[in-house]
Amino acid sequence: MNFEINHEKSPKEEVKRFYDFQMQRHLESYDLDLDDLQDKEILDVAAGDDLVFPISATMAGIDNVYSIEPKRLFPPVTEFSTPEQPNSYQEELNELRANIPPQILAKTQEKHVRAKVENLPFKDESFDLIVSRCAMPIIFFPENKEIAHKAMDEILRVLKKNGEVRFFPLQKEVFLGNEIPKKFLDLKKHTDEQAELSVELLDKLQKANKIKYEIKTVNESEIFYDPDIGGIGSPEKGIPVKFIEKVVIITKI
Ligand SMILES: C[S@@+](CC[C@H](N)C(=O)[O-])C[C@H]1O[C@@H](n2cnc3c(N)ncnc32)[C@H](O)[C@@H]1O
């Protein structure tokens, strides 16, 4: 993440800045404006154990943001970070979370349910908008096809007619370098396969007149993959990779 706490500012200011930053990031991912969220019943599927989007939206004055996530919320930083192996992102997140206004936290948690996408604890046609970030493989990737289909059925069941689902990202990587390590090619094969299978399921639902959908590119960026560190490296050492991230927009017919 590109957010660093400014320790010279008050915790209150930094909490606001962090969640404003996150809200902007999520809106860009979903290709939405803040106004698109007003007066809607919204569900965040696989919201993460830190509820970043529901908290950001509640702070931005958006009510009615429900969320589901199977994991226990707000794990202590000790689960991720030790003095030998610090996890600075998690440490910063925990530091910020301690300063969220209690009424915001209470409002967000009130609308949170510990649950899985394949079994949603909501009535039919409850939501106008369902969002999910960085969880498409969970919903679609049919290592267990039955669960993938059940998950989509459940999402469409709790969505109102003409309601929208926005999944981010449907991802593609394009390698621009010559010597690409096999490990990375295997990873690409995996994400390509995920994207293909997601589209296959969406086509099937569209043919059955249950949905219509479109796929829109919302981010294109270039990174340098350094096989030695197994992550993002410097332009001098890394292999150039173009990331194309798309949002899938589904409308229930
Ligand atoms: C990569 S995280 C994304 C979290 C959050 N949406 C974000 O953007 O930071 C994927 C999340 O999916 C959750 N998950 C895994 N299996 C799930 C399931 N069957 N139903 C719902 N969520 C699931 C995981 O617990 C994890 O928090």
The ligand as an SDF file (V2000), in Angstrom:
LIG
                    3D

 27 29  0  0  0  0  0  0  0  0999 V2000
   -7.6370  -11.2500   -0.5260 C   0  0  0  0  0  0  0  0  0  0  0  0
   -8.8310  -11.0950    0.7470 S   0  0  0  0  0  0  0  0  0  0  0  0
   -9.6980   -9.6450    0.2520 C   0  0  0  0  0  0  0  0  0  0  0  0
  -10.2440   -8.8940    1.4160 C   0  0  0  0  0  0  0  0  0  0  0  0
  -10.8640   -7.5160    1.0950 C   0  0  0  0  0  0  0  0  0  0  0  0
  -11.9870   -7.6270    0.1860 N   0  0  0  0  0  0  0  0  0  0  0  0
   -9.8300   -6.5700    0.5350 C   0  0  0  0  0  0  0  0  0  0  0  0
   -9.9350   -6.1410   -0.6130 O   0  0  0  0  0  0  0  0  0  0  0  0
   -8.8790   -6.2460    1.2760 O   0  0  0  0  0  0  0  0  0  0  0  0
   -9.9560  -12.4090    0.3650 C   0  0  0  0  0  0  0  0  0  0  0  0
  -10.9340  -12.6680    1.4900 C   0  0  0  0  0  0  0  0  0  0  0  0
  -11.8650  -13.6840    1.0920 O   0  0  0  0  0  0  0  0  0  0  0  0
  -12.2470  -14.3700    2.2650 C   0  0  0  0  0  0  0  0  0  0  0  0
  -12.8850  -15.6650    1.9220 N   0  0  0  0  0  0  0  0  0  0  0  0
  -12.2960  -16.8790    1.7350 C   0  0  0  0  0  0  0  0  0  0  0  0
  -13.2080  -17.8220    1.4450 N   0  0  0  0  0  0  0  0  0  0  0  0
  -14.4080  -17.1910    1.4410 C   0  0  0  0  0  0  0  0  0  0  0  0
  -15.7480  -17.6400    1.2220 C   0  0  0  0  0  0  0  0  0  0  0  0
  -16.0180  -18.9080    0.9280 N   0  0  0  0  0  0  0  0  0  0  0  0
  -16.7400  -16.7190    1.3220 N   0  0  0  0  0  0  0  0  0  0  0  0
  -16.4640  -15.4340    1.6120 C   0  0  0  0  0  0  0  0  0  0  0  0
  -15.2230  -14.9500    1.8240 N   0  0  0  0  0  0  0  0  0  0  0  0
  -14.2070  -15.8230    1.7320 C   0  0  0  0  0  0  0  0  0  0  0  0
  -10.9320  -14.5300    3.0150 C   0  0  0  0  0  0  0  0  0  0  0  0
  -11.1540  -14.8310    4.3780 O   0  0  0  0  0  0  0  0  0  0  0  0
  -10.2820  -13.1800    2.7740 C   0  0  0  0  0  0  0  0  0  0  0  0
  -10.5300  -12.2790    3.8140 O   0  0  0  0  0  0  0  0  0  0  0  0
  1  2  1  0
  2  3  1  0
  2 10  1  0
  3  4  1  0
  4  5  1  0
  5  6  1  0
  5  7  1  0
  7  8  2  0
  7  9  1  0
 10 11  1  0
 11 12  1  0
 11 26  1  0
 12 13  1  0
 13 14  1  0
 13 24  1  0
 14 15  1  0
 14 23  1  0
 15 16  2  0
 16 17  1  0
 17 18  1  0
 17 23  2  0
 18 19  1  0
 18 20  2  0
 20 21  1  0
 21 22  2  0
 22 23  1  0
 24 25  1  0
 24 26  1  0
 26 27  1  0
M  CHG  2   2   1   9  -1
M  END
$$$$
